Amino acid sequence: MNKTELAKTLGILRQAVYKFLWQGMPADDLQVAIDWREKNLNIFRTKEYRIGLAVARERLEAERGCKIS
């Protein structure tokens, strides 16, 4: 599996695959790469975390009626 296919399968950018490979992610087995990412991924730097944070901020602003910086 080449780097582009690995990126598509993992749902990340090709550039991120190269970064993770540099950090030690194995690329020869998809399941091993998935396990490595789960073990080594900083949850605070994920898209899901940023989206969840934005949604929570919007809800809080709506409840309080003011902008949160």
C-alpha positions in Angstrom: 0.0 0.0 0.0 1.5 3.3 -1.0 1.4 6.5 1.1 -1.6 8.0 -0.7 -3.7 4.9 -0.3 -2.7 4.7 3.4 -3.7 8.3 3.9 -7.1 7.7 2.3 -7.7 4.6 4.3 -6.8 6.3 7.6 -8.7 9.4 6.7 -5.8 11.8 7.0 -3.7 13.9 4.6 -0.8 12.3 2.8 1.5 14.9 4.5 0.3 13.6 7.9 1.3 10.0 6.8 4.8 11.2 6.2 4.9 13.0 9.5 3.7 9.9 11.4 6.1 7.7 9.5 8.9 10.0 10.6 7.6 9.6 14.2 7.7 5.8 13.9 4.4 4.7 12.5 4.7 1.4 10.7 3.4 1.4 7.1 3.6 -2.2 6.2 0.3 -3.3 7.9 -2.9 -1.2 8.1 -4.1 -2.6 11.4 -0.6 -2.0 13.0 -0.7 1.6 11.7 -4.2 2.1 13.1 -3.1 0.7 16.5 0.0 2.9 16.4 -2.0 6.0 15.7 -4.5 5.3 18.6 -1.6 4.8 21.0 0.5 7.8 19.9 -2.2 10.3 18.7 -2.6 13.5 20.9 -6.3 13.8 21.2 -6.1 17.6 21.6 -4.6 17.9 18.1 -7.4 16.1 16.3 -10.1 17.5 14.1 -12.8 15.8 16.2 -11.6 17.6 19.3 -11.5 21.0 17.6 -15.0 20.5 16.2 -16.3 19.3 19.6 -14.7 22.3 21.3 -16.3 24.7 18.8 -19.8 23.1 19.2 -19.5 23.4 23.0 -18.4 27.0 22.8 -21.3 27.9 20.5 -23.8 26.2 22.9 -22.3 28.1 25.9 -22.5 31.4 24.0 -26.1 30.7 23.1 -26.9 29.9 26.7 -25.1 33.0 28.1 -26.0 35.3 25.3 -22.5 36.6 24.9 -19.3 35.9 23.0 -16.6 33.8 24.6 -13.1 34.6 23.5 
